[in-house]
């Protein structure tokens, strides 16, 4: 007996919001309490906080502030625990960090109507988001990013991930957060390299999408380096807005296709992070990756030498060291292997996003390896001469 196949289709509507504030856990700030109250008004909602140890060190009163805030709003908020975990990219390299968060979710009886609230940089947010997504097939997550890069890029998307098999983001999920809250107070205590690191993602999205935004960054490059908050707030806002618009309106929010324009500069960045044992910040690696790809774009005639120099000058003025950490032939070959690893990560046809002008993306499906090796040498030589 031949039975007919059964076919079904359905759509799921996702919605989340990015909020901007300062002093989130000041008792007079109603934002966090209202956010939870809007979810469930009739009983307190359980909250598990997971905090980056670097954030705790720079903000030693944070845990007591959270406790006081929850106690002051006890009709809405039920604090279970404030866990502190090691931050930085190493948090994504170890199963121990994931197991620690899962243990906290289990022991505090965090269910699908509770919230995990993660406070920290992009790596911690990635790791905790992954743990939250696999616990109970997904518990609700609120992200409170504390670095420029996480506030304008990594925390505003729908991805969560950890590293495995010596590959960045090999394990991961697509799981939109319930909400993201950007608190400018956390930016004040950033080290300089973390302050400028996130600007690389803004440069990335500006170069592929918005010439005027790139010009704004160029005009304010020195101000950004000098830690002026007003231009940085605009760069964060505009970059986050463009990322979220791309996710919602780009037609491929869960990246089922091969084209990922928001990964401009990232094939080399991911490889360099691994090659340097993740001592390099993600944004630092992205800046170098962009510099390499625009150098290659110039060599194949997509952009002019003048545009190339302008892009490099802007990034150098912001404060980026654009030199590539490769000196020997074997190191160059290792970096170039990142192209195939990138294709494997995407699956399907190789698609590398370049630019054909400021604000104009240009996808290619083949890379001339010899010419890319030449681009590596040209970039490092050019920086040495400058």
Backbone torsions as a table, in degrees:
resi	resn	phi	psi	omega
1	UNK	NA	122.1	-179.5
2	UNK	-94.8	112.3	179.9
3	UNK	-89.7	142.9	179.2
4	UNK	-71.7	154.0	177.1
5	UNK	-71.4	157.4	177.0
6	UNK	-114.8	125.1	-178.7
7	UNK	-121.6	138.7	179.4
8	UNK	-144.0	149.3	175.3
9	UNK	-139.6	151.4	177.0
10	UNK	-154.3	161.1	178.4
11	UNK	-121.5	144.0	177.3
12	UNK	-120.1	125.9	-179.9
13	UNK	-88.1	124.3	176.0
14	UNK	-107.8	140.6	176.2
15	UNK	-146.7	131.0	173.3
16	UNK	-149.2	163.3	-171.4
17	UNK	-132.0	145.6	175.7
18	UNK	-106.0	122.5	-178.0
19	UNK	-108.8	151.9	178.0
20	UNK	-123.3	132.9	-177.8
21	UNK	-158.8	-178.0	171.2
22	UNK	-141.8	143.4	-179.1
23	UNK	61.8	53.2	-172.5
24	UNK	-55.5	-39.2	-175.5
25	UNK	-102.0	17.9	166.9
26	UNK	-66.6	139.4	-174.0
27	UNK	-59.5	-27.7	-178.3
28	UNK	-86.0	-2.7	180.0
29	UNK	-91.3	113.8	-174.1
30	UNK	-86.6	-4.4	-168.3
31	UNK	-57.4	-53.1	-174.0
32	UNK	-65.6	-43.5	179.8
33	UNK	-61.3	-42.4	-178.8
34	UNK	-67.3	-36.7	179.2
35	UNK	-60.1	-43.8	179.7
36	UNK	-73.7	-40.1	179.9
37	UNK	-62.1	-33.9	179.1
38	UNK	-67.5	-23.8	177.3
39	UNK	-78.3	-46.6	-177.4
40	UNK	-150.2	113.8	-174.5
41	UNK	-91.7	-24.4	-166.2
42	UNK	-88.5	-7.5	177.3
43	UNK	-157.5	156.7	178.4
44	UNK	-63.5	145.8	-179.1
45	UNK	-103.6	130.8	-179.9
46	UNK	-71.8	138.6	-177.8
47	UNK	-130.0	129.3	170.5
48	UNK	-112.0	117.0	178.3
49	UNK	-93.5	135.4	174.3
50	UNK	-122.8	119.5	-169.0
51	UNK	-120.4	132.4	174.7
52	UNK	-61.5	129.5	-177.5
53	UNK	-62.7	-30.4	176.5
54	UNK	-65.4	-38.2	177.1
55	UNK	-65.4	-43.3	179.5
56	UNK	-61.0	-40.1	-178.8
57	UNK	-64.8	-38.4	179.7
58	UNK	-81.9	-19.4	180.0
59	UNK	-130.2	72.7	-172.3
60	UNK	-63.3	-18.5	-179.7
61	UNK	-93.9	3.2	-173.0
62	UNK	-61.2	-46.1	-176.8
63	UNK	-63.9	-41.8	178.4
64	UNK	-68.2	-33.1	176.6
65	UNK	-65.3	-42.6	178.7
66	UNK	-62.2	-44.9	179.9
67	UNK	-61.4	-45.7	179.9
68	UNK	-64.4	-39.3	-179.7
69	UNK	-64.7	-44.9	180.0
70	UNK	-66.8	-39.8	177.5
71	UNK	-63.4	-37.5	-179.9
72	UNK	-69.7	-22.6	-179.2
73	UNK	-122.0	44.1	-171.5
74	UNK	-66.7	-18.8	177.1
75	UNK	-70.3	-20.5	-178.3
76	UNK	-111.3	-39.6	-169.6
77	UNK	-111.6	130.0	176.1
78	UNK	-122.8	98.1	-179.7
79	UNK	-73.3	125.8	176.3
80	UNK	-95.5	-46.7	-177.0
81	UNK	-165.3	150.3	170.3
82	UNK	-115.8	100.9	-179.4
83	UNK	-85.6	144.4	174.9
84	UNK	-115.1	126.8	-179.4
85	UNK	-126.7	155.3	-179.4
86	UNK	-67.7	135.9	-176.8
87	UNK	-98.2	-170.6	-179.3
88	UNK	82.5	172.2	-175.1
89	UNK	-60.6	-24.8	179.9
90	UNK	-62.7	-24.1	177.5
91	UNK	-63.1	-24.6	-179.8
92	UNK	-90.9	-4.6	-176.8
93	UNK	-98.1	-7.7	-172.5
94	UNK	-123.8	134.4	174.4
95	UNK	-66.4	-23.0	-176.8
96	UNK	-59.9	-39.3	-179.2
97	UNK	-65.9	-43.8	179.5
98	UNK	-62.7	-45.0	-178.5
99	UNK	-63.7	-35.0	178.6
100	UNK	-63.7	-43.0	179.5
101	UNK	-68.7	-43.5	178.4
102	UNK	-61.5	-38.0	176.9
103	UNK	-62.4	-41.4	178.0
104	UNK	-64.8	-40.2	177.8
105	UNK	-63.0	-42.6	-178.9
106	UNK	-68.4	-51.7	-174.1
107	UNK	-68.0	-28.4	178.9
108	UNK	-93.3	6.0	176.2
109	UNK	54.3	46.2	175.3
110	UNK	-76.7	119.7	-177.8
111	UNK	-110.1	-172.1	-176.3
112	UNK	-75.1	-1.9	173.2
113	UNK	-114.3	17.1	173.4
114	UNK	-109.7	179.9	-179.4
115	UNK	-131.3	136.0	162.0
116	UNK	-95.3	129.2	179.9
117	UNK	-116.5	112.7	-177.0
118	UNK	-104.1	131.8	-179.6
119	UNK	-123.1	114.7	179.0
120	UNK	164.2	-166.1	-179.7
121	UNK	-79.9	-179.4	-173.4
122	UNK	-60.5	-35.5	-178.1
123	UNK	-66.4	-46.1	178.4
124	UNK	-63.7	-41.4	-179.8
125	UNK	-63.7	-39.7	175.8
126	UNK	-60.5	-49.3	-174.9
127	UNK	-67.9	-47.4	-179.5
128	UNK	-66.3	-36.9	176.7
129	UNK	-61.9	-38.6	177.3
130	UNK	-64.9	-45.3	179.0
131	UNK	-62.2	-43.1	179.5
132	UNK	-64.4	-35.1	-177.1
133	UNK	-71.8	-28.1	-177.9
134	UNK	-96.9	-13.8	176.7
135	UNK	-78.4	127.5	-178.7
136	UNK	54.0	28.4	-175.1
137	UNK	60.5	20.4	174.2
138	UNK	126.7	108.1	169.9
139	UNK	-104.9	157.6	-174.1
140	UNK	-69.5	142.6	-174.8
141	UNK	-128.0	132.7	169.0
142	UNK	-114.5	125.4	-180.0
143	UNK	-99.3	130.0	172.9
144	UNK	-121.7	87.2	-176.3
145	UNK	-74.1	145.9	-172.8
146	UNK	-120.3	0.8	177.3
147	UNK	-117.6	163.6	177.8
148	UNK	-60.1	-45.2	-176.6
149	UNK	-64.5	-40.0	179.7
150	UNK	-73.7	-31.4	179.9
151	UNK	-74.5	-28.4	-177.0
152	UNK	-106.2	-6.9	-173.4
153	UNK	-144.2	-75.8	-165.6
154	UNK	-66.8	-30.3	-177.1
155	UNK	-89.9	-8.1	-174.5
156	UNK	-96.9	0.2	-178.8
157	UNK	-97.3	-160.9	-175.2
158	UNK	-116.6	12.4	-174.9
159	UNK	-105.1	148.6	173.2
160	UNK	-136.3	146.0	-175.5
161	UNK	-165.5	162.5	169.2
162	UNK	-137.4	166.0	-178.7
163	UNK	-92.6	147.1	177.0
164	UNK	-158.9	154.8	179.4
165	UNK	55.1	34.6	178.9
166	UNK	62.4	25.9	179.4
167	UNK	-126.5	135.6	-178.4
168	UNK	-71.5	133.8	175.1
169	UNK	59.3	33.0	-179.3
170	UNK	-67.1	-38.0	177.0
171	UNK	-103.9	135.2	-179.9
172	UNK	-176.4	174.7	-179.4
173	UNK	-138.9	156.7	165.2
174	UNK	-99.6	110.0	-177.1
175	UNK	-149.1	99.3	-179.6
176	UNK	-60.3	141.4	176.4
177	UNK	-73.3	164.5	173.1
178	UNK	-69.0	-38.7	179.2
179	UNK	-165.6	161.2	171.7
180	UNK	-124.7	138.9	178.4
181	UNK	-126.8	116.6	175.6
182	UNK	-94.1	118.0	179.0
183	UNK	-111.8	115.1	-176.0
184	UNK	-65.4	-21.9	-178.9
185	UNK	-59.4	-33.0	-178.7
186	UNK	-68.1	-23.8	-178.2
187	UNK	-72.5	-25.8	-174.0
188	UNK	-62.0	-28.3	-174.0
189	UNK	-101.4	8.0	-179.3
190	UNK	-67.2	144.4	167.7
191	UNK	-64.7	156.9	-176.0
192	UNK	-58.0	-40.8	-177.6
193	UNK	-65.4	-31.8	177.6
194	UNK	-79.4	-28.5	176.1
195	UNK	-62.8	-47.0	-176.1
196	UNK	-86.7	-20.5	-173.2
197	UNK	-53.9	-43.8	-177.5
198	UNK	-68.8	-18.1	178.9
199	UNK	-64.0	-25.7	178.4
200	UNK	-59.3	-39.8	179.7
201	UNK	-69.0	-33.0	176.3
202	UNK	-68.3	-41.7	176.4
203	UNK	-61.2	-42.1	178.8
204	UNK	-56.0	-55.1	-174.5
205	UNK	-69.8	-31.9	177.2
206	UNK	-66.7	-42.7	-177.6
207	UNK	-64.9	-32.3	-177.5
208	UNK	-94.5	-12.2	-172.4
209	UNK	-132.8	-27.7	-166.5
210	UNK	-150.5	99.3	-179.3
211	UNK	-61.2	-38.6	-178.7
212	UNK	-66.2	-37.0	177.2
213	UNK	-66.1	-39.6	176.9
214	UNK	-63.1	-38.3	178.7
215	UNK	-64.7	-36.7	176.4
216	UNK	-60.8	-45.3	179.5
217	UNK	-62.7	-41.8	178.7
218	UNK	-61.6	-43.6	-178.6
219	UNK	-67.6	-25.3	-175.6
220	UNK	-114.3	18.4	-176.5
221	UNK	-58.7	-44.7	-179.8
222	UNK	-67.7	-39.6	178.5
223	UNK	-63.6	-38.5	177.9
224	UNK	-64.3	-42.6	178.3
225	UNK	-62.8	-34.1	-177.7
226	UNK	-84.3	7.2	173.6
227	UNK	68.8	34.4	174.2
228	UNK	-75.6	125.0	-169.9
229	UNK	-72.8	-36.7	-175.1
230	UNK	-62.0	-51.5	177.4
231	UNK	-64.7	-32.9	178.3
232	UNK	-66.5	-40.0	178.1
233	UNK	-61.1	-40.2	179.1
234	UNK	-66.9	-42.8	179.9
235	UNK	-61.3	-42.9	177.8
236	UNK	-62.5	-47.9	-177.0
237	UNK	-61.9	-49.6	-176.4
238	UNK	-65.2	-42.5	-179.8
239	UNK	-64.4	-45.9	179.0
240	UNK	-62.1	-42.2	178.9
241	UNK	-60.2	-43.4	-178.8
242	UNK	-69.0	-37.4	177.0
243	UNK	-64.8	-46.3	-177.8
244	UNK	-67.0	-35.9	177.6
245	UNK	-65.0	-41.1	179.6
246	UNK	-63.7	-42.1	-179.6
247	UNK	-61.9	-44.1	-175.6
248	UNK	-80.0	-36.3	-172.4
249	UNK	-109.2	-3.9	-176.3
250	UNK	-78.4	-9.3	175.6
251	UNK	85.5	0.0	-176.9
252	UNK	-148.8	60.7	-172.8
253	UNK	-64.0	-28.2	-179.5
254	UNK	-104.5	16.7	169.1
255	UNK	54.4	51.5	176.8
256	UNK	-81.0	-17.7	177.9
257	UNK	-90.7	-171.1	-176.9
258	UNK	-99.3	-16.9	-176.6
259	UNK	-91.4	124.7	178.2
260	UNK	-134.4	80.6	-175.8
261	UNK	-60.3	-27.5	179.3
262	UNK	-72.2	-3.9	173.7
263	UNK	-99.2	20.9	173.4
264	UNK	-54.5	125.7	179.9
265	UNK	83.0	-1.9	-170.0
266	UNK	-89.7	-21.6	-179.7
267	UNK	-60.4	-43.5	179.1
268	UNK	-75.4	-35.8	-178.7
269	UNK	-60.4	-47.9	-179.1
270	UNK	-61.0	-41.0	-179.2
271	UNK	-67.8	-41.1	-179.5
272	UNK	-67.1	-35.3	175.9
273	UNK	-59.2	-46.2	179.4
274	UNK	-64.8	-44.1	-176.8
275	UNK	-62.9	-27.9	179.8
276	UNK	-100.0	15.9	179.8
277	UNK	55.4	35.5	175.6
278	UNK	61.9	22.9	172.5
279	UNK	-74.1	-19.7	178.2
280	UNK	-86.5	131.2	175.5
281	UNK	-64.4	151.2	-179.1
282	UNK	-59.0	-44.7	-179.3
283	UNK	-64.5	-35.7	175.9
284	UNK	-63.1	-41.5	179.0
285	UNK	-68.5	-38.0	178.3
286	UNK	-63.3	-41.8	177.9
287	UNK	-59.1	-44.5	178.3
288	UNK	-65.3	-40.4	179.4
289	UNK	-64.0	-40.0	176.4
290	UNK	-63.8	-45.4	-179.4
291	UNK	-58.4	-40.3	179.2
292	UNK	-67.7	-46.0	-176.0
293	UNK	-68.9	-32.8	176.9
294	UNK	-74.6	-28.8	174.4
295	UNK	-65.9	-43.5	176.3
296	UNK	-63.6	-41.6	178.8
297	UNK	-59.5	-36.4	177.4
298	UNK	-68.8	-39.4	-178.8
299	UNK	-65.8	-30.7	179.6
300	UNK	-95.1	7.6	171.9
301	UNK	85.7	15.7	179.8
302	UNK	-79.3	-36.0	179.2
303	UNK	-130.5	163.0	-178.7
304	UNK	-83.2	162.7	175.0
305	UNK	-61.3	-35.6	179.7
306	UNK	-64.7	-43.0	178.4
307	UNK	-64.9	-41.3	178.0
308	UNK	-58.2	-48.8	-177.8
309	UNK	-64.7	-37.9	179.0
310	UNK	-62.1	-45.1	-179.7
311	UNK	-62.5	-46.5	-179.9
312	UNK	-63.3	-40.6	-179.6
313	UNK	-62.7	-41.7	179.4
314	UNK	-61.5	-47.6	-178.1
315	UNK	-65.3	-38.3	178.0
316	UNK	-66.0	-39.4	179.3
317	UNK	-64.9	-37.4	176.1
318	UNK	-62.6	-29.4	176.9
319	UNK	124.2	9.9	-177.4
320	UNK	-80.7	138.4	166.5
321	UNK	-89.0	113.4	-173.5
322	UNK	-96.2	2.0	-178.9
323	UNK	-67.7	141.2	-178.6
324	UNK	-89.2	137.9	-175.3
325	UNK	-80.0	50.7	179.8
326	UNK	-135.5	127.3	-179.8
327	UNK	-121.7	-40.5	-175.1
328	UNK	-92.2	165.0	177.4
329	UNK	-60.6	-40.9	-179.3
330	UNK	-66.3	-35.2	178.0
331	UNK	-68.5	-39.5	176.6
332	UNK	-63.2	-43.7	178.6
333	UNK	-62.6	-38.6	178.7
334	UNK	-63.7	-43.1	177.7
335	UNK	-62.9	-43.4	-178.9
336	UNK	-64.8	-25.7	175.4
337	UNK	-62.6	-19.4	178.4
338	UNK	-63.1	-21.7	179.3
339	UNK	-66.4	-47.8	179.1
340	UNK	-68.5	-37.4	177.2
341	UNK	-62.7	-36.2	177.6
342	UNK	-65.8	-41.6	178.2
343	UNK	-63.1	-41.4	179.0
344	UNK	-62.2	-39.4	-178.7
345	UNK	-65.4	-41.3	178.5
346	UNK	-74.9	-37.5	-171.7
347	UNK	80.8	159.4	176.3
348	UNK	70.4	-146.0	-174.5
349	UNK	-74.8	139.7	174.4
350	UNK	-60.8	127.9	175.1
351	UNK	-136.3	113.4	177.6
352	UNK	-112.8	125.6	177.1
353	UNK	-84.5	124.9	171.7
354	UNK	-117.9	-166.9	173.5
355	UNK	-130.2	148.8	175.5
356	UNK	-110.6	9.8	178.7
357	UNK	169.5	168.0	178.7
358	UNK	-64.9	119.4	179.8
359	UNK	86.8	7.6	-177.0
360	UNK	-127.1	113.8	-179.6
361	UNK	-80.9	155.3	-179.6
362	UNK	-147.7	110.5	-179.6
363	UNK	-83.7	138.9	172.5
364	UNK	-125.0	154.3	-176.5
365	UNK	-115.4	-0.3	173.2
366	UNK	-138.2	147.8	176.0
367	UNK	-122.9	128.3	174.3
368	UNK	-76.2	103.5	-173.0
369	UNK	-60.8	-40.9	179.2
370	UNK	-63.6	-38.9	179.7
371	UNK	-72.0	-33.8	176.3
372	UNK	-67.1	-37.7	175.2
373	UNK	-62.5	-37.8	176.6
374	UNK	-65.3	-37.7	178.4
375	UNK	-63.4	-39.5	177.5
376	UNK	-59.3	-48.2	-178.9
377	UNK	-67.1	-40.4	-179.5
378	UNK	-62.8	-44.2	-178.5
379	UNK	-62.6	-49.0	-179.0
380	UNK	-63.7	-39.0	178.2
381	UNK	-66.3	-41.3	-178.5
382	UNK	-63.9	-40.0	-179.8
383	UNK	-69.3	-35.0	178.1
384	UNK	-65.3	-40.5	179.2
385	UNK	-66.8	-35.1	179.9
386	UNK	-74.9	NA	NA
